[in-house]
Amino acid sequence: MNIQIPNWLIILSGCGQIFTALIYPYIRHQVFDWYNDVKQLKPLNQEIAKTYGRYIQGLNFSFGLIAILLPNDLKNQSNLAIAITGLIAAYWVGKVATQVAYYPMYDIPKKKLFKIGSYGMNTLFVLFAIVYTLLCVHNIL
């Protein structure tokens, strides 16, 4: 089975991942009022929550850069391509599973922009999961 993933799709996915990294602070602050919720935690837990938020933002941005700058390397069937695409696929499949299982859509504020945005973000997450899973399968086979 030979799966062909066009570079434009990998690059589009990379742009989407960078977008998610850049929009992440807005979503936390404007949509979820995250900072006020975090203020209710003990100081150490506040810092842990902020640190994990930065990890997520950094990973999304880094995965996007890799996709934009190295699309051919992500599908060259090397051991490193298998490892990287497997890691990124697991990350996004896990994100989609977590989104479905733990983040009910009714908790999104009722503003039309936020509702449309939530569908857009979830569409991006599914796209990333599919693209990287296909890349990983391509690299293994």
URCOR-V713851 format. One record per pair of residues at least 24 apart in sequence whose C-alpha atoms are under 7 Angstrom apart, sorted by the first residue. I is the first residue (numbers start at 0). J is the second residue. Records with the same first field share a line. If there is no record, write none. Layout:
BEGIN
I: J + J
END
This chain:
BEGIN
1: 137
2: 137
6: 70
9: 66 + 70
10: 66 + 67 + 70
12: 127
13: 62 + 63 + 64 + 66 + 67
14: 63
15: 123
16: 59 + 60 + 62 + 63
17: 59 + 60 + 63
19: 59
20: 56 + 59 + 60
23: 56
30: 108 + 113
74: 134 + 138
75: 138
76: 138 + 139
77: 138
80: 138
81: 135 + 138 + 139
84: 131 + 134 + 135
85: 135
87: 131
88: 128 + 131 + 132
91: 124 + 127 + 128
92: 128
95: 124 + 125
END
